[in-house]
């Protein structure tokens, strides 16, 4: 994984990232909002929440609605993305920020819930495996890791059909040609794995409970409990 390329790509799109999310994710409400609503009812009351690859803070903004008293650490390698997150949470004293490559080290702050959205699929497979081990070690007993991410499927022919359907959805979303071409460029840094691969790696990392609670097309949400 070329960290500098990822950092540059996401700094370039920082200002338009949120407004384009729905254009790239037609299942946005189920994926981000309804899934988070469901999860908030089953994971207890986390005191410390860590968001990996936080970007503009979109995912923690949904978690914050349910856990406004929790302490949040938003971690990303793209500083300009985090600048937007700072504006989003401007009046929230319980939100902290860290410019950091989480594939190499996790923030020092405690966390009993670790979340991530559309970030880990940029890592090489070995980096994912090592990250899951680090996340497991970071969490306390009964802590949770939730990964909202982008996946492929094992069957190459079916995967091509899913990709084709997704691309057509994006083209019909009203996206500009310039933004579409920037997305194609960003797509080159994707390193997707299958849902089953990641569930296997999570269990190998030590998680006693790991499963997929939502899936549609390219997008799925995995939950792992320690």
C-alpha positions as CSV (number, residue, x, y, z in Angstrom):
1,X,0.0,0.0,0.0
2,X,1.3,3.4,-1.0
3,X,0.5,5.5,2.1
4,X,1.5,8.8,0.4
5,X,-0.7,8.2,-2.6
6,X,-3.7,7.4,-0.3
7,X,-3.0,10.5,1.7
8,X,-2.8,12.7,-1.4
9,X,-6.0,11.2,-2.9
10,X,-8.1,11.9,0.1
11,X,-6.7,15.3,0.8
12,X,-7.8,16.3,-2.7
13,X,-11.4,15.2,-2.2
14,X,-11.8,16.4,1.4
15,X,-14.3,19.3,0.7
16,X,-16.6,17.2,-1.4
17,X,-16.3,13.8,0.3
18,X,-19.5,13.9,2.3
19,X,-21.8,15.3,-0.3
20,X,-20.7,12.6,-2.8
21,X,-21.1,9.6,-0.4
22,X,-24.7,9.0,-1.3
23,X,-23.7,9.0,-5.0
24,X,-21.3,6.2,-4.5
25,X,-23.4,4.3,-2.0
26,X,-27.0,3.8,-3.0
27,X,-27.7,1.9,0.2
28,X,-26.3,4.8,2.3
29,X,-29.1,5.0,4.8
30,X,-29.1,1.2,5.6
31,X,-25.3,1.0,5.5
32,X,-24.5,4.0,7.8
33,X,-27.7,5.0,9.6
34,X,-29.9,2.0,10.2
35,X,-27.0,-0.4,10.9
36,X,-25.6,2.0,13.4
37,X,-29.0,2.3,15.1
38,X,-29.1,-1.5,15.3
39,X,-25.6,-1.8,16.7
40,X,-26.1,0.9,19.3
41,X,-28.7,-1.4,20.9
42,X,-26.4,-4.5,21.2
43,X,-22.9,-3.3,22.1
44,X,-23.6,-1.7,25.5
45,X,-22.4,1.7,26.4
46,X,-18.8,2.3,25.2
47,X,-16.8,4.8,27.2
48,X,-14.0,5.3,24.6
49,X,-14.6,5.0,20.8
50,X,-11.8,4.9,18.3
51,X,-12.5,5.6,14.6
52,X,-9.8,4.3,12.1
53,X,-9.6,6.1,8.8
54,X,-12.1,8.7,10.1
55,X,-11.8,11.1,7.2
56,X,-14.3,13.9,7.7
57,X,-15.8,12.2,10.7
58,X,-18.9,11.0,8.9
59,X,-19.2,7.6,10.7
60,X,-18.6,8.9,14.2
61,X,-21.2,11.6,13.6
62,X,-23.8,8.8,13.5
63,X,-22.4,7.1,16.6
64,X,-22.3,10.4,18.5
65,X,-26.1,10.6,18.3
66,X,-26.3,7.5,20.5
67,X,-23.3,8.0,22.7
68,X,-22.8,11.7,23.1
69,X,-21.0,11.2,26.5
70,X,-18.3,8.9,25.1
71,X,-14.8,9.9,24.4
72,X,-13.9,9.8,20.7
73,X,-10.6,9.6,18.9
74,X,-10.7,10.2,15.2
75,X,-7.6,8.8,13.4
76,X,-6.6,9.4,9.7
77,X,-3.5,9.9,7.6
78,X,-5.1,12.7,5.6
79,X,-4.9,15.9,7.6
80,X,-7.2,17.9,5.4
81,X,-9.9,15.3,5.9
82,X,-9.5,15.6,9.7
83,X,-9.8,19.4,9.4
84,X,-13.3,18.9,8.2
85,X,-14.0,16.6,11.0
86,X,-12.8,19.2,13.4
87,X,-15.3,21.7,12.0
88,X,-18.1,19.0,12.2
89,X,-17.4,18.4,15.9
90,X,-16.3,22.0,16.7
91,X,-18.3,22.3,19.9
92,X,-17.6,18.8,21.1
93,X,-14.9,18.7,23.8
94,X,-14.9,14.9,24.0
95,X,-13.7,14.4,20.4
96,X,-9.9,14.2,19.8
97,X,-8.0,13.9,16.5
98,X,-4.8,12.1,15.5
99,X,-3.0,12.2,12.2
100,X,-1.6,8.7,12.1
101,X,-1.0,5.6,9.9
102,X,-3.1,3.1,11.8
103,X,-1.7,0.2,9.7
104,X,1.6,0.8,11.6
105,X,0.4,1.8,15.1
106,X,-2.9,2.5,16.8
107,X,-3.4,5.7,18.9
108,X,-2.4,5.4,22.5
109,X,-5.8,6.2,23.9
110,X,-8.0,3.5,25.4
111,X,-10.9,2.1,23.3
112,X,-13.6,-0.3,24.1
113,X,-15.2,0.2,20.7
114,X,-13.2,0.5,17.5
115,X,-15.0,1.5,14.3
116,X,-14.0,2.1,10.7
117,X,-15.7,2.9,7.4
118,X,-14.5,2.5,3.9
119,X,-10.8,2.6,4.9
120,X,-9.4,-0.9,5.6
121,X,-10.0,-2.1,2.1
122,X,-7.0,0.1,1.0
123,X,-4.6,-2.2,3.0
124,X,-2.8,-5.2,1.6
125,X,-4.2,-8.5,3.0
126,X,-1.2,-9.1,5.3
127,X,-1.6,-5.6,6.7
128,X,-5.3,-6.3,7.4
129,X,-4.4,-9.4,9.3
130,X,-1.8,-7.6,11.4
131,X,-4.3,-4.7,12.0
132,X,-6.9,-7.1,13.2
133,X,-4.4,-8.6,15.7
134,X,-3.6,-5.1,16.9
135,X,-7.2,-4.2,17.3
136,X,-7.9,-7.4,19.2
137,X,-5.0,-6.6,21.6
138,X,-6.2,-3.0,22.0
139,X,-9.7,-3.9,23.1
140,X,-10.7,-5.0,26.6
141,X,-12.7,-8.1,27.3
142,X,-16.2,-7.7,25.8
143,X,-14.9,-4.9,23.5
144,X,-16.2,-4.6,19.9
145,X,-14.7,-3.9,16.5
146,X,-17.1,-2.8,13.7
147,X,-16.0,-2.5,10.1
148,X,-18.2,-0.8,7.5
149,X,-16.3,-1.6,4.3
150,X,-16.2,-2.5,0.6
151,X,-15.7,-6.1,-0.4
152,X,-15.4,-8.4,-3.4
153,X,-16.8,-11.9,-3.9
154,X,-14.9,-15.1,-4.6
155,X,-16.5,-15.9,-8.0
156,X,-14.7,-13.7,-10.5
157,X,-17.7,-13.6,-13.0
158,X,-20.2,-12.6,-10.3
159,X,-17.8,-10.0,-8.9
160,X,-17.6,-8.4,-12.4
161,X,-21.4,-8.3,-12.6
162,X,-21.6,-6.7,-9.1
163,X,-18.9,-4.1,-10.1
164,X,-20.8,-3.4,-13.3
165,X,-24.1,-2.8,-11.5
166,X,-22.3,-0.6,-8.9
167,X,-20.7,1.5,-11.7
168,X,-24.0,2.0,-13.4
169,X,-25.6,3.2,-10.1
170,X,-22.8,5.7,-9.7
171,X,-23.1,7.0,-13.3
172,X,-26.8,7.4,-12.8
173,X,-26.4,9.2,-9.5
174,X,-25.9,12.7,-11.0
175,X,-22.1,12.7,-10.3
176,X,-20.0,15.0,-12.4
177,X,-17.6,13.5,-15.0
178,X,-14.6,15.0,-13.2
179,X,-15.6,13.5,-9.9
180,X,-16.3,10.1,-11.6
181,X,-12.8,10.2,-13.1
182,X,-11.3,11.0,-9.7
183,X,-13.1,8.1,-8.3
184,X,-11.8,5.8,-11.0
185,X,-8.3,7.0,-10.0
186,X,-8.9,6.4,-6.3
187,X,-10.3,2.9,-7.1
188,X,-6.8,1.8,-8.3
189,X,-5.7,1.8,-4.6
190,X,-8.4,-0.6,-3.5
191,X,-7.3,-4.0,-2.2
192,X,-10.6,-5.7,-1.5
193,X,-11.0,-9.0,0.2
194,X,-14.1,-11.2,0.6
195,X,-16.4,-11.1,3.6
196,X,-15.5,-14.7,4.5
197,X,-11.7,-13.9,4.3
198,X,-12.0,-11.0,6.7
199,X,-14.2,-13.0,9.1
200,X,-11.6,-15.8,9.1
201,X,-8.8,-13.3,9.8
202,X,-10.8,-11.7,12.6
203,X,-11.3,-15.1,14.2
204,X,-7.6,-15.9,13.7
205,X,-6.7,-12.7,15.5
206,X,-8.6,-14.0,18.5
207,X,-12.1,-12.6,18.3
208,X,-14.5,-15.2,19.7
209,X,-17.5,-13.7,17.8
210,X,-17.3,-12.4,14.3
211,X,-20.1,-12.1,11.8
212,X,-21.6,-10.0,8.9
213,X,-24.7,-8.1,10.0
214,X,-25.4,-6.2,6.8
215,X,-24.5,-6.8,3.1
216,X,-25.6,-5.3,-0.2
217,X,-23.6,-5.4,-3.4
218,X,-20.1,-4.1,-2.6
219,X,-20.9,-3.0,0.9
220,X,-21.0,-4.9,4.2
221,X,-20.7,-4.4,7.9
222,X,-18.7,-6.8,10.0
223,X,-18.9,-7.0,13.8
224,X,-16.3,-8.8,16.0
225,X,-16.6,-9.2,19.8
226,X,-13.7,-10.0,22.1
